[in-house]
Amino acid sequence: MTAPQPKPWIMAIAPYIPGRSTTDDGRKVAKLSSNENPLGTSPAARAAFAGAAHTLERYPDASATELREALAARHGLDPARIIYGNGSDEILHLAAGAFAGLGDEIIHVRYGFAVYEIATRRVGAVPVIAPDKDYATDVDAILAAVTDKTVMVYVANPNNPTGTYTSKAEIARLHAGLRPDILLVLDHAYAEYIDGDAEDGGMALAETAANVLVTRTFSKMYGLAAERIGWGYASREIIEAMHRIRLPFSITIAGTAAAVAAVGDTEFVDHTRAHNAEWRRWFSDEIGKLGNAGLRAVPSQANFVLVVFEGKLTAEAAYKGLMDAGYIVRWLPGQGLPQALRITIGTEDETRGVAAALRALIEAAG
């Protein structure tokens, strides 16, 4: 050999491809491809971020004490059992890094978040894909996929990129059906968008069970995607193991200040949630009116809608046509979804505009 050789399981990773920001010809248009907050960021968070500009020469608090205490107070948790990282992506990677290795198996659902397979392969583990149930998580399929090599299960709830939601009863049934030595990772990146007071009971499970980790993010509801702040909650033993491989300074002083302020700005959160619920419902209803043309909106509890194309207009043609019309959405053939587009709920104007553009494409397709 004439050069260092990467491990074969690393070369088996398909690199993550983020949502695009520009069109093929370089135009910046309405970006509905990355599930960002269309209302921006809490004014309190912006002010806190700007106020931290005088600390650029200092390392952050490696314990993120202020953030952990703010989160614990907001959610009624033990701050010692909170871990933090560079977006919830890092927390997902830390879980695999601490609890899986060469030859182990990690289960995730078909049409699950792309990072699950990357985190699995990164440590030499084997990804096992459980079949879906009409784009949704199938608890029976996950349990059927468990073998003596299974060490972890990733479940996003609501799921990305489908937006589907698994009930509290089904999550409890899944947990009860897993061996106690299997870590159940519940990815709650979109949990704040669930209608009403519904929730899947994951945080209560993490409070009492020794094998449950819940992950959360500031990138969506809180509008802090640029600062890459995520966190997780689990038993002390799980958190202590993950801390051993966590980057020592993974979140910045300014980002931490913004996150703490964002946690306290409940008015902004409530406004964002109400906006999303209204326009997600409106957009799903508009897609429903296009059912005769073969379009279908998968029921969503997130800040996006997965639109399935089953008629003359294909998802690929719609993706390109929407780009020409000034809207970038997410087409995911690499995740087994060549027949669908994931469309973020944007501002009122953006949401009305992308719906109108879809109608025009259908009419043009005949």
C-alpha positions in Angstrom: 0.0 0.0 0.0 1.2 3.5 -0.8 -1.1 5.6 1.3 -3.3 5.3 4.4 -6.4 3.3 3.8 -9.8 4.3 5.3 -11.7 1.6 7.0 -14.2 -0.2 4.7 -17.2 0.7 6.9 -16.3 4.4 6.6 -16.1 4.2 2.8 -19.6 2.6 2.9 -21.1 5.8 4.2 -23.1 7.9 1.8 -22.2 11.5 2.9 -25.1 13.6 4.2 -26.5 16.0 1.6 -28.1 19.1 3.2 -31.0 21.0 1.7 -30.0 23.4 -1.1 -30.0 27.1 -0.7 -29.7 28.2 -4.4 -31.1 27.0 -7.7 -29.2 25.3 -10.5 -28.4 28.7 -12.0 -27.3 30.2 -8.7 -30.5 32.2 -7.8 -31.4 32.6 -4.1 -35.1 31.8 -3.9 -37.6 30.8 -1.2 -35.8 28.0 0.7 -38.3 25.3 1.8 -35.7 22.5 1.9 -34.2 22.5 5.4 -37.2 22.9 7.8 -35.9 26.1 9.2 -38.1 28.5 11.2 -39.7 30.9 8.7 -40.3 33.4 11.5 -36.6 33.7 12.3 -35.3 33.7 15.8 -36.5 35.0 19.1 -35.6 38.7 19.6 -34.4 37.8 23.1 -32.1 35.2 21.6 -30.7 37.6 19.0 -30.0 40.2 21.7 -28.3 37.6 23.9 -26.2 36.4 21.0 -25.0 40.0 20.2 -24.3 40.7 23.8 -21.7 37.9 23.9 -19.5 39.5 21.3 -17.0 40.7 24.0 -16.1 37.1 24.9 -14.6 36.0 21.7 -11.2 35.3 23.2 -12.6 32.9 25.9 -13.4 29.2 25.8 -17.0 28.3 26.5 -18.0 26.7 29.8 -17.2 23.0 29.0 -20.1 22.0 31.4 -22.7 24.3 29.8 -24.0 24.8 33.3 -26.3 27.7 32.5 -27.9 25.9 29.5 -28.4 22.7 31.4 -30.0 24.5 34.3 -32.3 26.5 32.0 -33.4 23.3 30.2 -33.9 21.5 33.5 -36.1 24.3 34.8 -38.1 24.5 31.6 -38.8 20.8 31.3 -38.6 19.6 35.0 -35.5 17.5 34.5 -32.3 16.7 36.4 -29.6 19.0 35.0 -26.9 16.4 35.7 -28.6 14.1 33.2 -28.6 16.5 30.4 -25.9 16.3 27.7 -25.3 18.9 25.0 -23.6 19.0 21.7 -23.1 20.5 18.2 -26.7 20.1 17.2 -28.7 17.0 18.0 -26.6 15.3 15.3 -23.7 15.2 17.6 -25.8 13.6 20.3 -27.0 10.9 17.9 -23.4 10.2 16.9 -22.3 10.1 20.6 -24.9 7.5 21.3 -23.6 5.2 18.6 -20.0 5.9 19.6 -20.6 5.0 23.2 -22.9 2.0 22.8 -22.1 0.3 19.4 -19.1 -1.1 17.6 -17.9 -3.4 14.9 -20.5 -6.0 14.0 -23.3 -4.7 16.3 -26.6 -3.9 14.7 -28.6 -0.6 15.0 -32.2 -0.5 13.8 -33.8 2.5 12.2 -37.0 2.8 10.2 -37.2 3.1 6.4 -37.4 6.7 5.4 -35.6 7.7 8.7 -33.2 10.6 9.2 -30.1 10.1 7.1 -27.8 10.7 10.1 -28.8 7.4 11.7 -27.1 5.3 9.1 -24.1 7.5 9.0 -23.7 7.3 12.8 -24.1 3.5 12.6 -21.6 2.9 9.9 -19.1 5.4 11.4 -18.5 3.0 14.4 -18.5 -0.2 12.2 -22.0 -1.2 13.2 -24.5 -2.6 10.8 -27.7 -0.6 9.9 -30.8 -2.7 9.9 -33.8 -1.0 8.2 -37.3 -1.8 9.5 -40.1 -1.6 6.9 -42.5 1.4 7.2 -46.3 1.4 7.5 -47.4 3.9 4.8 -44.4 6.1 5.5 -44.9 5.8 9.3 -43.0 4.0 12.0 -44.1 0.3 12.3 -43.4 -0.8 15.9 -44.0 -4.5 15.0 -41.5 -4.3 12.2 -38.9 -2.8 14.5 -39.4 -5.5 17.1 -39.3 -8.2 14.4 -35.9 -6.8 13.2 -34.3 -7.3 16.6 -31.6 -10.0 16.9 -29.0 -11.0 19.5 -26.7 -8.4 17.8 -29.0 -5.5 18.2 -27.7 -2.8 20.5 -29.6 0.3 19.6 -32.8 1.6 17.9 -33.2 5.1 16.5 -36.8 6.4 16.2 -37.6 10.0 15.2 -40.9 11.2 16.5 -42.3 13.1 14.6 -40.3 11.3 11.9 -38.0 13.1 9.4 -38.5 13.2 6.4 -42.1 11.9 6.5 -43.6 14.0 9.4 -45.5 11.0 10.8 -46.1 10.7 14.5 -46.1 7.6 16.7 -48.4 7.6 19.7 -47.4 7.4 23.3 -49.0 4.0 23.6 -47.0 2.7 20.6 -43.7 4.1 21.9 -44.4 2.5 25.3 -45.1 -0.8 23.5 -41.9 -0.5 21.5 -39.9 0.1 24.7 -41.5 -2.8 26.5 -40.7 -5.1 23.6 -37.0 -4.3 23.6 -34.4 -6.1 25.7 -33.1 -3.9 28.6 -29.6 -3.9 27.0 -30.9 -2.2 23.8 -30.7 1.6 23.8 -33.8 3.2 22.5 -33.0 6.7 21.1 -36.0 8.9 20.6 -35.2 11.8 18.3 -37.5 14.7 19.3 -36.1 17.3 16.9 -39.7 18.2 15.8 -41.5 17.5 19.1 -42.5 21.1 19.7 -44.7 21.1 16.6 -47.0 18.3 17.7 -50.6 19.4 17.8 -52.1 20.3 21.2 -50.8 18.6 24.4 -50.0 15.3 22.7 -46.5 13.9 23.4 -45.0 10.4 23.1 -44.0 9.9 26.7 -40.3 9.7 25.7 -39.0 12.1 28.3 -40.9 10.3 31.1 -39.3 7.0 29.9 -35.9 8.6 29.9 -36.6 9.7 33.5 -37.3 6.2 34.7 -35.8 3.7 32.3 -32.1 2.8 32.1 -32.1 2.3 28.3 -33.8 5.4 26.8 -32.2 8.5 25.4 -34.2 11.5 24.2 -32.6 14.1 21.9 -33.7 17.6 21.2 -32.5 20.6 19.1 -32.6 24.3 19.0 -32.4 24.4 15.2 -36.1 24.1 14.4 -38.7 25.7 16.7 -36.1 28.0 18.3 -34.7 29.2 15.0 -31.0 28.7 16.0 -29.9 26.4 13.2 -26.7 28.5 12.6 -25.5 27.9 16.1 -25.8 24.1 16.1 -27.0 23.4 19.6 -28.6 20.1 20.6 -29.1 18.3 23.8 -30.2 14.9 25.2 -31.6 13.4 28.4 -31.1 9.9 29.8 -29.9 8.0 32.9 -26.7 9.1 34.6 -25.0 6.0 33.3 -25.8 6.7 29.7 -24.9 10.4 29.9 -21.6 9.7 31.7 -20.6 7.2 28.9 -21.4 9.7 26.2 -19.5 12.5 28.0 -16.3 10.4 27.7 -16.3 11.0 23.9 -18.0 14.4 23.7 -16.1 17.3 22.2 -15.0 19.4 25.2 -16.1 22.8 23.7 -18.8 21.8 21.2 -21.1 24.8 21.7 -20.1 28.5 21.7 -20.5 31.2 24.3 -22.8 33.3 22.0 -24.8 30.3 20.9 -25.3 29.2 24.5 -26.5 32.7 25.5 -28.9 32.7 22.6 -30.2 29.2 23.5 -30.8 30.2 27.2 -32.7 33.3 26.1 -34.7 31.3 23.6 -35.8 28.8 26.3 -37.3 31.7 28.2 -39.1 33.3 25.3 -42.2 31.3 25.4 -44.1 33.9 23.5 -42.0 33.4 20.4 -42.3 29.6 20.7 -46.1 29.8 21.0 -46.3 32.2 18.0 -44.1 29.8 15.9 -46.2 26.8 16.9 -49.5 28.5 16.1 -48.2 29.7 12.7 -46.9 26.2 11.8 -50.2 24.5 12.8 -52.3 26.9 10.8 -50.3 26.8 7.6 -49.4 23.1 7.8 -53.2 22.4 8.0 -53.9 24.8 5.1 -51.1 23.4 2.9 -52.2 19.8 3.6 -55.7 20.7 2.7 -54.6 22.3 -0.6 -52.6 19.2 -1.5 -55.7 17.1 -0.7 -57.6 19.1 -3.3 -55.1 17.9 -5.9 -55.8 14.2 -5.1 -57.3 13.7 -8.6 -54.0 14.6 -10.1 -52.2 12.0 -8.0 -50.9 14.2 -5.2 -51.1 13.1 -1.5 -50.0 14.8 1.7 -48.7 12.3 4.3 -50.2 13.4 7.6 -47.6 15.5 9.4 -46.9 16.6 13.0 -43.7 18.4 12.0 -42.9 21.8 10.3 -43.0 20.2 6.9 -45.2 18.1 4.7 -44.2 15.1 2.6 -46.0 15.3 -0.7 -46.3 12.0 -2.6 -46.7 12.1 -6.4 -48.6 9.3 -8.0 -49.9 10.8 -11.2 -48.7 12.4 -14.4 -46.6 15.0 -12.6 -43.5 13.3 -11.1 -41.7 14.4 -8.0 -38.6 15.1 -10.0 -40.4 17.2 -12.5 -42.2 19.1 -9.7 -38.9 19.6 -7.9 -37.4 21.2 -11.0 -40.5 23.1 -11.8 -40.8 24.6 -8.3 -37.1 25.6 -8.5 -37.9 27.5 -11.8 -40.8 29.1 -10.1 -38.7 30.3 -7.2 -39.1 27.6 -4.5 -36.4 25.1 -3.4 -37.9 22.0 -1.7 -36.3 18.7 -0.8 -36.3 15.8 -3.2 -34.9 12.6 -1.6 -34.2 9.8 -4.1 -31.1 9.0 -2.1 -33.3 8.1 0.8 -35.6 5.9 -1.2 -38.1 8.6 -1.9 -37.9 9.5 -5.6 -41.7 9.7 -5.6 -42.0 12.5 -3.0 -41.0 16.0 -2.0 -40.5 17.2 1.5 -41.8 20.8 1.7 -41.1 23.1 4.7 -43.9 25.2 6.0 -42.7 28.7 5.3 -44.2 32.2 5.7 -47.8 32.7 4.6 -46.6 34.1 1.3 -44.2 31.2 0.7 -46.8 28.6 1.6 -49.4 30.1 -0.6 -46.9 30.6 -3.4 -45.6 27.0 -3.4 -49.1 25.6 -3.4 -50.0 27.9 -6.4 -46.9 26.8 -8.2 -47.7 23.1 -7.7 -51.2 23.7 -9.1 -49.7 25.4 -12.2 -47.3 22.5 -12.7 -50.2 20.0 -12.6 -52.2 22.0 -15.1 -49.2 22.2 -17.4 -48.7 18.4 -17.1 -52.3 17.9 -18.3 
